Amino acid sequence: MNSMKDLNSGSTESAHTVTTFQEARLQHSDNLRQNIVHAAAALLQEHGPEAVTVRRVAERMECSTKIIYNLFGKKEGLAKHLYLEGCSLMAQYFEDIPRQASFEQYFRDLAYVYWDFGISQSSFYQLMFGGSFSEFKPDGETLQGTATALKQVSALVEVAIEQGMLQVQDPLLAVRMIWAPLHGVIHLYLGGHIESEEAAKTLYDHTLSMVIHSLVSTSANQ
């Protein structure tokens, strides 16, 4: 009987974990911060960047603006968290694409995912790469978030360089040579400089082929 009592007593004690007041307060702050970011993201997607103000986010959350200022500082603090939220979303787009044995096919698949993200998540895209929040400038943390989101592209480029498939030997330069022209087409379309999505997609296809042709070494095509 005593042994059974001791066993039950031990299981009861082990089933309870103690959370300190400080830990509970931090957990509450983290949860509240995440909920506020989600509210801001909803405004961003529904109404565009101009709708994301501290006042409107506070109204959506049914809280005071003081709470948001305490958690994020000025509006750029909230914009930074939205940027990182966009990075996580873009990373998921890339991660959902299966790897291909063919370098060119996998590269094209990743490039088309970037197009899909830019078009379907245009508000996030404009915030991240279009300067839609003038108060916000990317810092080291947000730039690292971008690098993490693009890690599939970077990894593919590094493998291609190691295998002698690319003419450019600097991985960072190669990624930028890929990213800049593809971004340019999306940015022009979102800015209203290309008349239709169909025309923009056609230009994107041609641009992608030009990028591949300029990067892939002659020996890799033989």
Secondary structure, 3 states (H helix, E strand, C coil): CHHHHHHHHHHHHHCCCCCCHHHHHHHHHHHHHHHHHHHHHHHHHHHCHHHCCHHHHHHHHCCCHHHHHHHHCCHHHHHHHHHHHHHHHHHHHHHCCCCCCCHHHHHHHHHHHHHHHHHHCHHHHHHHHCCCCCCCCCCHHHHHHHHHHCHHHHHHHHHHHHCCCECCCCHHHHHHHHHHHHHHHHHHHHCCCCCCHHHHHHHHHHHHHHHHHHHECCHHHC
